[in-house]
Amino acid sequence: YGCADKNGRFLIVDVKDPAAPKEINSAETPNRTTHNAWLSDDSQTLFTTDEKLSAFITSFDISDTKNIQLLGKVRADDYQSAVPHNATVLGDYIFSSYYNQGVMVFDASFPENMIEVASYSTCEGSMGQFDGAWGIYPYLPSGNILVSDMNTGLHIIRVDLKKASYLSGTVRDDVGSPIFNAQIHFKDDKSSVYTDMSGIYKTGKNTDGMRSVEVSALGYESVNMDVNMRSGVLNIRDVVLKKDDSGNSAQMETYVKAYPNPFYADRLLNVDYSFKEGIDGAAYLIIMDLSGRELYREELYACSGVVVVGKELPKGTYLLRVFNGALYSRVIKIVKA
């Protein structure tokens, strides 16, 4: 299993004959700066890091190496200043060095829903983006964990591991259709996740207790629910949202232009966007097939800019839309020729 940082992919290579290695398959990682890959203990899941600011640790189902499937993505809670470096796996946990953030531990009991459960800072004072924790080794018989920091030296730490508490479900309208990009918002810490094209959401917390959660989507009445979050317990809460007839369901005021259209392998698609208001929680550019199935998602961090996309898409016709929190832009039909 190798990482091609400049190509943004990991590769699975057959090395039975060391003199003639053969590539079996490869897959792109979300931030396209693939630096590190590590297998789960049962070799069915591969975890990767992208060495880039605000990047993800990503899980892939590789049980069928000819059909790699992305399972889930996770970022550090303080992701805007965090760069993941090397992630290792021990049991149900991912231990990752994070440069100027130190060490972070994620519960990966459900690889499609990884949750940060512990962290430790090895850093002192102001550091550069690529200073700090470099390597991590969680395999000592003592249970101690070794962390090498380029600025502060060797750290020997112990982590009191505990399971996360999990929350997942499906959000549908009152006729049973899934609602895409519905917001699941924890009121106490103001964190949010959003549903996928199938209306499914997955999230969790690293502390126990009763949580107040609001579920909302543009054009629907919000629903509030109380959830008892307990370590190691999966709460499944499906939600039905009713149409909002108040007339407040207009699309957000967003400038979106995609060009050239059609686009080509040697002339990729430029998406010029601008949000009139600031980013509400999280903003994404999403490309779908004509049935509405999500094929590509890229998070947008600025209120305006130009994003270049379409490299991995085969020739065909697609739909493009920009989301800002629970609000969305018009749909643009795009063609790769």
N, C-alpha and C positions, 0 to 999 in steps of 0.2 A: 504494500500500500504506500504510494508515494504522493507527494504534493508538488504541483506545478504552480508556484507562487505567481509568476508573471502571466500565466494563462488562466489563473483563477479556477483550477480544477484539481481533484484528486484522481489518481489512477490506480486500478487494480491490475497487477502484472503477474503473469505466470512465470515463475523462475525455476521450474523443475529442471530445466536445462539452463544452467547459469550462462552458458555461452550463447544462448539464443532466447533471451526473454521475450515473452509475447504479451502485449496489452490485451486484457480481457474486456475492460470497460472503463469508463471514466464518467465523472459528473461534476457540474459546476457548483461551487459554494456561493452563498448569498452575496458576500461582499467582494468576491472574485480576487482575493489575495490569499489563496489557500497556503497555509504555512505548516500545519501540524495535523496529523491524523492518528487516532488511537482506537483500537478495537475494544468492544465490551468483552467481559469474561467469557461469554458463550460464542463470541466471534460472529454474532448475527447482526450487530449494530456497529457502525463506524461513527466516531465523533471527530469533528474537524474544527479548527480555528482559522479565522481570517485575521491576519496581522495588520489591522487597520483600526483607526479611531472609530469607536462606536460599533465595532463589528460583533458578529454573532459567533457563538459556539453552536454547531449544527449537528443533528443526528440523522443518519441515513440507515435505512433497512437494506442490508447487503446479503440477506439470506439467499437470494437469487442474484448472483453477481451479474447476470445478463439483464436484470431488470431492477436497477437501483431506484429506491424510492426515498425522497426526503420525508422525514418524520416530524421534526420540530426544530425550533431555533430558540436560543436564549441569549440575553445580554446581561451584563452586570447591572445591578440596580442603579448605580451611578455611571451609566454607559457613556454619557457625553464626554467624559474625560478618561475613558478606559480603553486600553488596547490589549486584547488577549494575546498570549504568546504560545505557551505549550500547555496542552491539556492532557492529563493522564486519567485512567479509569481504574477504580478499585471497588469491586462489588457494584452497588447501586449508585456510587458517587463519582462525580467528576471533580478532580483537583486541578486547578489551572493557575499558572502564573499570569500576572496582569500588569507587567511593567510598573508604572508609578502608582498602581493601586495595591500591589502586593499579591495576596493569594485569595482566591475565591473558590468556594465549594458548592456544587450543585447536586441536588437529589435528582438522579436520572432513573428512578424506579419506573417511570413512564417516559420513555425517550421522546415521545411526542409532546410532553409537557414537563420540561425540566425547570426546577425551581431553585433559586439561590438560597442556601440554608446557613452559610457561614462565610466569614471573611476575616482576613488578618493583614494589617498594613505593615510592610517591611520598610516603608519609606520615611525619610526625615526631611522636613523642609520642602522647598520648591525644587521640583525635578522636571527634566525634559520629558517629552512624550514617550521616548524610547529608553528612558533610564529606569532603574529599579529592578523588580523581580524578573528573573530570567528562566531559571529552571526549578522544577519541583519533583520530589521523589517521596511517594507515600507508602513505600513497600517494606519498610523496616519491620522486623518481627516485634519490636517494642511498641509499635503503633505511632512512634514519633515520625514527624514529617520534616524532610529537609527542604529548605528553600534557599536558593542562591540569589543574592541581590547584587547587581553590579556596583552599587554605591555604598551599601551598608554591610555587605559581606554575607556570611552564612548564618541562617536562622534555623533553629530547631524548635518546632512547635508541636502542640497536640490540639486536636479538634474534637470537641464533644459532638459527635455526629447524631443528628436526629432526622426523622423523616419530615418532609413537608406535609402540609395539608392541602388537599386538591379540590378544585371546583371545575366542573365541566357540564356541558349540556348543549341543547339546540334551541335556537330562537326562531320561532315561526310566526306567521300572521294568523288571523282567525279563520282562514280557510285551509291552513296546513302547509302553506308555501314557506320555504326557508327565507330568512331575511339576511342579506349580505351586509357586512360592515356595521351591524348593530354594536353598540358600545356597552360593555360590562364594566361598571365603574364602582370601585371600592371608595365609599365616602370618607372613611377615616384617614386614609393616606393618599387619597386622590390619584390612585393608580388605575389604569384602564387596559383592557384588551378588547379586540374586535372579532366578530364572527367572520368565518370564511365563506366561500360561495355556497356551501351546504348549510349555512346557518350555525355551524358548530363553533363553540368557543372552548378554550382550555386555559386554565390559570391555576394559581395557588399562592400560598403564603408560608413563611417560615416560622410563624407564631400561631398559637392556638387562641381561640376566643370567638365570640359572636361578632359577625361582621355585617354591616348594613351595605347592601349592594343595589345599585340602580341599573336597570337595563333599559336602553333607549335606542331609537332609530328615527331618522328623519321621516316624517309623515305618519308616525305612530305615537300613541300615548305611552308614556314611560311606566315601568313596573318596578316597584321596590320590594326587596325581599331580605329577610334576615337569614344568615347562613352560619351554622355552628362549625367553625373550622377546627379540626382536630388532627394532630400529628398522625400521619400514616393512613388517614381516612379519605376516601374519594367521595365527595358530594356530587351527585348528579342532579342538576336542577334545569329542567326544560322550561322554557318561558314562551307564552303566547302574548303577542302585542296586538292591540286593536288599532285600527285606522284612526288617525286624528283628523277630524272634519273641521278643525278650527281655521283652515286656510293658511297655516303657517309652514307648509311643506315645500316651499320653493327651493330650487337648487341654489347652491352657494354662488356668490358672485366671484367667478374665477376665469381668468384668461388662460386658455389652453390652445396651442397651435402645434401641429405635428407636420414636419417637413423633412426631406422631400417625401411625397406620398403619391405614387408608390416609392418605396425605398429598396435598396439593393445590398448585397453582401459587401460591396466596396463603397457604398454610400448609405450609412446607417441612418436610422430615424432620429431626428432631433425633436425633442418635446420641450417647447417653451411654455412655461406656466407662471402664473402669478396669483397669489391669494390676496384679496382686498383686505381681509382681516388677518390676524396672526394665526399660527398653527395651533389647532385645538386638540391637544393630546398627542396625536400622531397623524402624519400625512403620508399618503402613498400614491405612487403611480402604478396602475395595474393593467396588464394586458390579458385579455380573455379570448377564447375561441368563440365562434358564432353561437354556441349553445350557452355561453355565459360561464364556462369552466375557467377558473383562473389558471393561467400558464406562467405568469411572471409578475413579481411584485418588487418594487424598489421604494425604500423609505425616503422621503423628502425632508431635509432638515432646514432648508431656508424658505422664506416666504415667496421667493421668486428665483428663477434660474432656468437653465437649459440642461436636460438630461439626454444622453445618447443611449439608445436602446436598440434591440432587435438583432444582435449578433448571433444568438443561438436559435432564433426562430427559423424554421424551414419556410420555403415559399408558401404563401397562402394569404388568406384574408382574416383579419383579427379585429377585435374591439378594444379601444383604449379609453380609460377613464381615470381621473384624478380624484382622490378622496382626501378630505381634511376633517378628521374626527368622524362624526356621523353625517357630515355633509359631503356632497359630491358634485362633480362637474358634468357637463354634457358628455355623451358617448361619441367618440370619433372612430369611424371605420378606417382601418389602415391596411395597406397591402404590401407584402414583400414579394417582389418580382424576381 
